[in-house]
């Protein structure tokens, strides 16, 4: 009985030792995983901060493009104002042309012909 009991105790001790080893490995793996998760979180936060900063401060090329775009928008607005003025002047000229009757036109041409 003692032999069997001693063998069982030795087997139990070996099993306990093996399980303790597995537990230690699992704890190390959990610790490694926690470190990786923290590094990942720090990386994500760092990337988020970089993206936020990038949105707030454009690269030199983006700044140049934004400046060029602003100039083009200003030119476009000026052209639109010029077009509006031209259309207004054109409308005035059209109204004035409609007021000129063929008789007035003929008299104007006769006056010009006689004066030359």
C-alpha positions as protocol buffer text, in pm:
chain_id: "A"
residue {
  index: 1
  type: UNK
  ca { x: 0 y: 0 z: 0 }
}
residue {
  index: 2
  type: UNK
  ca { x: 285 y: 234 z: 88 }
}
residue {
  index: 3
  type: UNK
  ca { x: 451 y: 165 z: -244 }
}
residue {
  index: 4
  type: UNK
  ca { x: 132 y: 243 z: -431 }
}
residue {
  index: 5
  type: UNK
  ca { x: 75 y: 545 z: -211 }
}
residue {
  index: 6
  type: UNK
  ca { x: 435 y: 665 z: -270 }
}
residue {
  index: 7
  type: UNK
  ca { x: 399 y: 610 z: -645 }
}
residue {
  index: 8
  type: UNK
  ca { x: 69 y: 800 z: -647 }
}
residue {
  index: 9
  type: UNK
  ca { x: 225 y: 1084 z: -449 }
}
residue {
  index: 10
  type: UNK
  ca { x: 522 y: 1095 z: -688 }
}
residue {
  index: 11
  type: UNK
  ca { x: 283 y: 1094 z: -985 }
}
residue {
  index: 12
  type: UNK
  ca { x: 72 y: 1368 z: -823 }
}
residue {
  index: 13
  type: UNK
  ca { x: 384 y: 1573 z: -750 }
}
residue {
  index: 14
  type: UNK
  ca { x: 501 y: 1534 z: -1110 }
}
residue {
  index: 15
  type: UNK
  ca { x: 156 y: 1633 z: -1239 }
}
residue {
  index: 16
  type: UNK
  ca { x: 148 y: 1934 z: -1005 }
}
residue {
  index: 17
  type: UNK
  ca { x: 494 y: 2037 z: -1124 }
}
residue {
  index: 18
  type: UNK
  ca { x: 390 y: 1998 z: -1489 }
}
residue {
  index: 19
  type: UNK
  ca { x: 70 y: 2199 z: -1431 }
}
residue {
  index: 20
  type: UNK
  ca { x: 268 y: 2470 z: -1249 }
}
residue {
  index: 21
  type: UNK
  ca { x: 501 y: 2490 z: -1550 }
}
residue {
  index: 22
  type: UNK
  ca { x: 205 y: 2523 z: -1786 }
}
residue {
  index: 23
  type: UNK
  ca { x: 51 y: 2786 z: -1559 }
}
residue {
  index: 24
  type: UNK
  ca { x: 378 y: 2983 z: -1556 }
}
residue {
  index: 25
  type: UNK
  ca { x: 395 y: 2964 z: -1938 }
}
residue {
  index: 26
  type: UNK
  ca { x: 32 y: 3076 z: -1964 }
}
residue {
  index: 27
  type: UNK
  ca { x: 98 y: 3366 z: -1726 }
}
residue {
  index: 28
  type: UNK
  ca { x: 406 y: 3469 z: -1929 }
}
residue {
  index: 29
  type: UNK
  ca { x: 202 y: 3449 z: -2249 }
}
residue {
  index: 30
  type: UNK
  ca { x: -74 y: 3659 z: -2088 }
}
residue {
  index: 31
  type: UNK
  ca { x: 184 y: 3912 z: -1973 }
}
residue {
  index: 32
  type: UNK
  ca { x: 337 y: 3923 z: -2325 }
}
residue {
  index: 33
  type: UNK
  ca { x: -10 y: 3965 z: -2472 }
}
residue {
  index: 34
  type: UNK
  ca { x: -84 y: 4253 z: -2232 }
}
residue {
  index: 35
  type: UNK
  ca { x: 243 y: 4423 z: -2332 }
}
residue {
  index: 36
  type: UNK
  ca { x: 157 y: 4379 z: -2700 }
}
residue {
  index: 37
  type: UNK
  ca { x: -193 y: 4515 z: -2641 }
}
residue {
  index: 38
  type: UNK
  ca { x: -50 y: 4817 z: -2461 }
}
residue {
  index: 39
  type: UNK
  ca { x: 205 y: 4875 z: -2740 }
}
residue {
  index: 40
  type: UNK
  ca { x: -75 y: 4843 z: -2993 }
}
residue {
  index: 41
  type: UNK
  ca { x: -288 y: 5092 z: -2801 }
}
residue {
  index: 42
  type: UNK
  ca { x: 6 y: 5333 z: -2776 }
}
residue {
  index: 43
  type: UNK
  ca { x: 66 y: 5292 z: -3150 }
}
residue {
  index: 44
  type: UNK
  ca { x: -298 y: 5358 z: -3230 }
}
residue {
  index: 45
  type: UNK
  ca { x: -298 y: 5666 z: -3006 }
}
residue {
  index: 46
  type: UNK
  ca { x: 26 y: 5787 z: -3165 }
}
residue {
  index: 47
  type: UNK
  ca { x: -119 y: 5742 z: -3514 }
}
residue {
  index: 48
  type: UNK
  ca { x: -438 y: 5922 z: -3409 }
}
residue {
  index: 49
  type: UNK
  ca { x: -232 y: 6214 z: -3278 }
}
residue {
  index: 50
  type: UNK
  ca { x: -25 y: 6221 z: -3599 }
}
residue {
  index: 51
  type: UNK
  ca { x: -340 y: 6224 z: -3811 }
}
residue {
  index: 52
  type: UNK
  ca { x: -488 y: 6502 z: -3599 }
}
residue {
  index: 53
  type: UNK
  ca { x: -166 y: 6701 z: -3632 }
}
residue {
  index: 54
  type: UNK
  ca { x: -155 y: 6636 z: -4007 }
}
residue {
  index: 55
  type: UNK
  ca { x: -508 y: 6771 z: -4041 }
}
residue {
  index: 56
  type: UNK
  ca { x: -415 y: 7082 z: -3846 }
}
residue {
  index: 57
  type: UNK
  ca { x: -82 y: 7151 z: -4017 }
}
residue {
  index: 58
  type: UNK
  ca { x: -63 y: 7076 z: -4390 }
}
residue {
  index: 59
  type: UNK
  ca { x: 254 y: 6954 z: -4556 }
}
residue {
  index: 60
  type: UNK
  ca { x: 448 y: 7210 z: -4760 }
}
residue {
  index: 61
  type: UNK
  ca { x: 301 y: 7066 z: -5080 }
}
residue {
  index: 62
  type: UNK
  ca { x: -52 y: 7083 z: -4937 }
}
residue {
  index: 63
  type: UNK
  ca { x: 11 y: 7442 z: -4822 }
}
residue {
  index: 64
  type: UNK
  ca { x: 134 y: 7532 z: -5171 }
}
residue {
  index: 65
  type: UNK
  ca { x: -171 y: 7369 z: -5331 }
}
residue {
  index: 66
  type: UNK
  ca { x: -403 y: 7545 z: -5088 }
}
residue {
  index: 67
  type: UNK
  ca { x: -235 y: 7879 z: -5169 }
}
residue {
  index: 68
  type: UNK
  ca { x: -265 y: 7812 z: -5545 }
}
residue {
  index: 69
  type: UNK
  ca { x: -627 y: 7709 z: -5499 }
}
residue {
  index: 70
  type: UNK
  ca { x: -700 y: 8031 z: -5307 }
}
residue {
  index: 71
  type: UNK
  ca { x: -543 y: 8234 z: -5590 }
}
residue {
  index: 72
  type: UNK
  ca { x: -751 y: 8046 z: -5849 }
}
residue {
  index: 73
  type: UNK
  ca { x: -1071 y: 8104 z: -5650 }
}
residue {
  index: 74
  type: UNK
  ca { x: -990 y: 8476 z: -5627 }
}
residue {
  index: 75
  type: UNK
  ca { x: -929 y: 8486 z: -6004 }
}
residue {
  index: 76
  type: UNK
  ca { x: -1254 y: 8300 z: -6065 }
}
residue {
  index: 77
  type: UNK
  ca { x: -1448 y: 8548 z: -5851 }
}
residue {
  index: 78
  type: UNK
  ca { x: -1289 y: 8839 z: -6040 }
}
residue {
  index: 79
  type: UNK
  ca { x: -1380 y: 8677 z: -6374 }
}
residue {
  index: 80
  type: UNK
  ca { x: -1735 y: 8620 z: -6256 }
}
residue {
  index: 81
  type: UNK
  ca { x: -1760 y: 8988 z: -6157 }
}
residue {
  index: 82
  type: UNK
  ca { x: -1622 y: 9089 z: -6498 }
}
residue {
  index: 83
  type: UNK
  ca { x: -1873 y: 8862 z: -6671 }
}
residue {
  index: 84
  type: UNK
  ca { x: -2158 y: 9008 z: -6464 }
}
residue {
  index: 85
  type: UNK
  ca { x: -2047 y: 9362 z: -6557 }
}
residue {
  index: 86
  type: UNK
  ca { x: -2016 y: 9262 z: -6923 }
}
residue {
  index: 87
  type: UNK
  ca { x: -2364 y: 9108 z: -6920 }
}
residue {
  index: 88
  type: UNK
  ca { x: -2505 y: 9422 z: -6760 }
}
residue {
  index: 89
  type: UNK
  ca { x: -2332 y: 9643 z: -7020 }
}
residue {
  index: 90
  type: UNK
  ca { x: -2452 y: 9409 z: -7294 }
}
residue {
  index: 91
  type: UNK
  ca { x: -2812 y: 9433 z: -7169 }
}
residue {
  index: 92
  type: UNK
  ca { x: -2790 y: 9815 z: -7172 }
}
residue {
  index: 93
  type: UNK
  ca { x: -2650 y: 9810 z: -7526 }
}
residue {
  index: 94
  type: UNK
  ca { x: -2924 y: 9571 z: -7640 }
}
residue {
  index: 95
  type: UNK
  ca { x: -3193 y: 9799 z: -7494 }
}
residue {
  index: 96
  type: UNK
  ca { x: -3034 y: 10101 z: -7663 }
}
residue {
  index: 97
  type: UNK
  ca { x: -3014 y: 9912 z: -7993 }
}
residue {
  index: 98
  type: UNK
  ca { x: -3384 y: 9829 z: -7976 }
}
residue {
  index: 99
  type: UNK
  ca { x: -3465 y: 10198 z: -7932 }
}
residue {
  index: 100
  type: UNK
  ca { x: -3291 y: 10285 z: -8255 }
}
residue {
  index: 101
  type: UNK
  ca { x: -3544 y: 10260 z: -8530 }
}
residue {
  index: 102
  type: UNK
  ca { x: -3437 y: 10190 z: -8887 }
}
residue {
  index: 103
  type: UNK
  ca { x: -3524 y: 10554 z: -8973 }
}
residue {
  index: 104
  type: UNK
  ca { x: -3295 y: 10690 z: -8702 }
}
residue {
  index: 105
  type: UNK
  ca { x: -3023 y: 10456 z: -8823 }
}
residue {
  index: 106
  type: UNK
  ca { x: -3066 y: 10578 z: -9181 }
}
residue {
  index: 107
  type: UNK
  ca { x: -3052 y: 10943 z: -9067 }
}
residue {
  index: 108
  type: UNK
  ca { x: -2736 y: 10876 z: -8862 }
}
residue {
  index: 109
  type: UNK
  ca { x: -2572 y: 10717 z: -9162 }
}
residue {
  index: 110
  type: UNK
  ca { x: -2675 y: 11012 z: -9384 }
}
residue {
  index: 111
  type: UNK
  ca { x: -2531 y: 11261 z: -9134 }
}
residue {
  index: 112
  type: UNK
  ca { x: -2206 y: 11067 z: -9119 }
}
residue {
  index: 113
  type: UNK
  ca { x: -2197 y: 11050 z: -9502 }
}
residue {
  index: 114
  type: UNK
  ca { x: -2262 y: 11423 z: -9539 }
}
residue {
  index: 115
  type: UNK
  ca { x: -2003 y: 11521 z: -9280 }
}
residue {
  index: 116
  type: UNK
  ca { x: -1726 y: 11326 z: -9451 }
}
